[in-house]
């Protein structure tokens, strides 16, 4: 079976879907691997490394010729996949609910391709090693703290010097999923005083285990446990009002706020209002990791660092790509684990089961088949 690895063409995308390490392991399964020239250059993986691992190197038409599996980070346009085998898999993150996502999915269906959206991987125990959202969110949480530190005009740890004492920075993390937990851990390692909040009460112990202070609404029911797929769901209007009041009092005392809340398939929930930004002291920093889905912070702008009321609001796009080498290495291992888990030696290719196949498959046999796309009442 021929596997093609493409150069990413989306603006600002520096990651790559395979590394020399994963190429060697794919070859060991019995596949052949062809890598588009300079596919890994932006992530510090050169063509010589891929060639040494056993991959073929060529231009896009050569790489795609006869390919049965195409690996990407972001889903490529179907128009650029001429030459692949009939019914070839396209394995990437597809963002089917984002701008242009449905049109791209329809293009795969029209081309007779089987599109597999890795971000729809169910959050079940046996799929943890294939979970691209977790691997990339972990790096996003880490990078968010570094981006905050770069914008913040003061030190993070408390410093006692002969000239006086420098107070520790106060960091507030909103949303305690994978990204939030890593943000807490990173801010703590840098010496900040860290607090965090989430709508899921189960995260209280996780926050405390990392040495941070949990900030939770008391007396109003939130969400007792994780929702479908391991994500938080919607809360009641009463809880939302109580949380807004609690956050307003807390955020005014913070130097740095990092927001990470996402609801897949929907606009990001608004966590920080313009009025709340106005209560923060001049020179504070807010990092909005949800900016590409509408933003958790009022006034955040995708791809920009803007200043509002003396507060710097950071809205970098595609944060994992800002750590392209590590992000690529983790993402490539997710794809390797996925293909390896379903590899059928007799068939010489991976064969999906119903549980995971039905969850991530968007198109097959010329049609859109994923229930979340075909049933308008269903969301991720």
N, C-alpha and C positions, 0 to 999 in steps of 0.2 A: 504494500500500500504506500502511495506517495503522499507525503505531508508537505504542504507549502507554508512557508513563514514569510509574511509580507512586511515591507516597510510601511510604517504608519503615515498617513497623509493628512490626518486631522491637524488643524492649527494648534501648535503648542504641545503636541503629543511626542514625547521623547522615549517612551517605553517600547519594548519589543516583546513578542509573544514566546520567544524561545531563546535560550542561552546555550553556549557550547556544552555546558553540563547536561541540560535536558536533551539536547540533540543526541549526545552519546547514548542516553538512556532510551530514547525513542528508537534509535537504530538497534539497540539490544532487543527490543520487542520484535523486530523483524521488519520495521518500516524503513523506507528511504525518506530522506529529509532534504528539501531544497529551500534555500534561504535567499531572498531577494538581496542583491548587492547593497551594502551599507545599511541594512535593516537595523542593525544594533549599534551603529556608530554613536548616536545621540545618548545611548545608555552605556557607553564605554566598552562595547563588545565589537571587535573589528572582524572583518571578513576572514582574516587569517585564522582567527580562533575558531570560527565555525568550520572552516575547511579542515583544520587539524582534527576537529571532532568527528569529521566524516560527512559533513553536509556538502551538497552541491551548491555552488554560488552562481547566480545568473540574474538577468533582468526579469521583470515581472512576467512577460509572456512565457519565457522559458521555464520559470519556476512553477507557473500555474498549469502548464501543459500536462494533462492527465492526472492532476492532483485529485485525490479523493477526500482529503481533509485540508482545509485552509485555516490556519491559526492567525488570529489578530488580537490586538488589544481593544481597539474600537472597531465595530463592525464596518467592513469596507463596503463601498457602493457595489451593487450587483453588476453594474455596467463595466466595472474594472476587473471582472473575474472570468473573462472569456478564456476558454480552453480547458476549464476544469472538467472532471469526469461527470457524467450525468448523475444527478442526485447527490453531489458532493456535499459534505458537511462544511459549514462555515461556523467556526467556534470562536466567539469573541464576546465582549460586552456589547449589548445591542441598544440599550436605552429605548425600548420600543414605545414608551409613553412620553418621551421627550420630544423636543422640536425636531421634526423631520424623521422621527423614529419609525412611525407607522408606514410612511412612504418607503423607507428603506426595507422594512419587512415585506411589504407588498412586492418590492422589486425582487427579493429572494424567491418569493413564491412564484412569480412570473417566470423566473429563470430556472425553475425546477430544482432549486437548492434546498438543502435541509439546514436551516439556521438554528443554532443552539446558543441561547443567551446565558452566559455563565453567571451573570448577576442574579438570575432566577433560581440558582441552585438552592434546594431546600436546606434549611438549617437543621439537619439531623446528624446524629453522631457519625455515621459512616461517610458523610459528605464533608466533614470538617476540613479535611486536607485539600478539598477542591473549592473551598469558599473564597472566591476572589474578593468579595466585598470586605471580608474580615482582614485578609492579608493587606489590602490596600488601605483600609481605614486605620489599621494599626499605624502605618507610616504617616497617614494624614494627621493623626493625633499628635504624634511626635513632632512633625514639621510645623504644626500650628503653634506649638510653644516656641520653637526656634524663630518662627516668623514674628511672633509677638515680642520676643526678646530683642530682635533686630530693630523693631519700631519703637520700643520702649526706651526712653532716655535715661533710664536708671538701672542699677544692678538688681539682680534677683535675690541673692542671699543677704542675710543680715551680716554686716561687717563692722567689727569693733576695732577702731584705729585710734592712734594718738590724737588725731584731728577731730575725732567724734565718731558717732555710731551711724551707720547706714541701715535704715529699716528694711526688713525683708519685703519683697513685693507680695501683694495679695492677689491671688489668682482664683477666679471663679469659673468652674467648668459646668456648662449647662447641657445635659444629655450624657448619660453614662453608659453608652454602648462601647464597642471596641475602640473607636477613636477617642471617646471621652476618658476611658480608663487609661489609655496610653498617655493622653494629655496630662492627667493627674499625676501619673508616675514620673513623667518627664519634668513637670514643673516642680515636683517634690525633690527630684535629684538635683535640680538647679538651685534649691534652697528657698523656694517660695513658700508662703503660707497659703495652703490650698483648701478651697471649699468646693462642693459640687452638689448638683441637684438633678433629679430625674422624676418623671411621673410614675415610675415603677418602684414600689416600696422595696422590692427585692434587692435593689441596688444599694440600699443603705449600708449593708454589711460590706459590699465590695468597696465602697468609698472609704469606709473606716479601715479596711484591711490595707489600703495604700497610704494610710497616715493622713488622710484629708478629713475635713469636717463636713458631715452631711447636712444639707439645708433642705428640709422637707416641710410641706404643709401639714399641720396637725389639726385633727378634728374634722377633716373633710376627706372622704374616700377618693383615692386616686386609682391607680391600677395595681392590683396586688401581685400580679405576675406578668411575665412576658406574654405578648399576644401572638397571633398566628405568625409562624415563620421566625419567631424570636424577636419580633419588633414590638415597640410600644404602639398601642392603639389610641383611640380618641378618649378624652376625658370629659367629664360633665362640665356644664357652664359654671356651676358653683366652685368646682375645683379650679378651673381656669382663672376665675376672679380671685380666689384665695392665693393662688400661686403668683399671680401678677402683683398682688399687694406685698407678698413676702419678698419677691425678687426686687421690687422697687426699693424696699428698705435696705436690702443687702447689697445691691449693685452699686449704690452710691458710695460705698466704702471700699470698692475694689479698684485695683490698679489695672488689672487685665481680666477680660472676660473672653472665654472661648466657647462658641456655640456649635453643637454637633448634631442637632436633632433633625432627623429625616424620616419621612413616612413614604416608603417606596410607592411610586405610581401616583403620588399627589404632590402638591406644592408643599414646600417646607413650612412648618408651623412658625408663626411669629412669636419670638420669645422676648425680644428687646425692642421697646418703642423709642421713638425719637425723644420723647419726654424723659425716658429713663436715661438715655445717653446724656441728656443735658444735666443730669444730677452728678455725673462722674467728674472727677477733677481734671483739669487741663493736663494733657500729656498721657492720659490713660489710653489703653489700646483694647480694641475689640476685634477678634478674629472670627469671621463667619464662615464655617466650613460647609454650610448649606447654601452658599450664595448662588450656585448654579441651578438650584431648584427653587429659586424665588427668594431665598434668604431667610434666616432666623432673625435678622437685625434690620429694622427699618432704616432705609437709606444706604444699605450696603450695595456696592456696584460690582458685578462680576468682572474680574480682571483688573480691578483698580484698588488703590489704597486712597480713601477719601477722608477728609477731616470734617467732623460735625461737632459743633460746640466745644472745640478744642480736643476732641477725642479722635484718634486715628482708627478708622474702620477698615479692616483688611479683608479683601474679597478675592484672593487669588483663585484662579481657575485650576482645575486638574492638579490638585495638591500632590497626589502620589507621583506624578510625572516630574515634580521638582526634586525628587529623589530617584531619578530614573534607573540607576544601576540596581539598587536594592529592590525597588518596586518591580522591575522587570524580572529579577531573579525569583522573587516570591510568586509573581503572577505565572511565570513559566513553569514553576513547580506545581502550582495549582492545576495547570493544563496537563502536565505530565501525569499527575496523580489521577486526574479524571480519565485520561485515555488508558492508563495502565489498569485502573480498576475494572474497566469494562472490556479489556483486550481478550478476544477469543482466538486462541492459538490455531484452532482448526480453520476458522474463517480468515485468519490473518488480518483482522481489523477489530476495532471495538464494536460491541453490540450492546445497546442500552437496554436497561430494564424499564418497566412501566413507571415505577415511582419517581425516578430521576428523569427519565426520558420525557414523560408527560409534563413535568414541571418546567424543563428548560427548552423544549422544542417549540419553536415559533412557527415553522413552515415545514411542509413535507408534501411531496407529490403534487406540487403546483398549487397548494392551498395554504392559507393561514390556519393553523390547527390549535394554537394555544388558547385555552379556555379564557384566559384573562384578556385576550384580544377579541375573541369571538363573542363573548358574553359581556355586554356593556355594563352589566351590574356588578361585575367582579373587578376588584383592584388588587394590586400586590399588597 
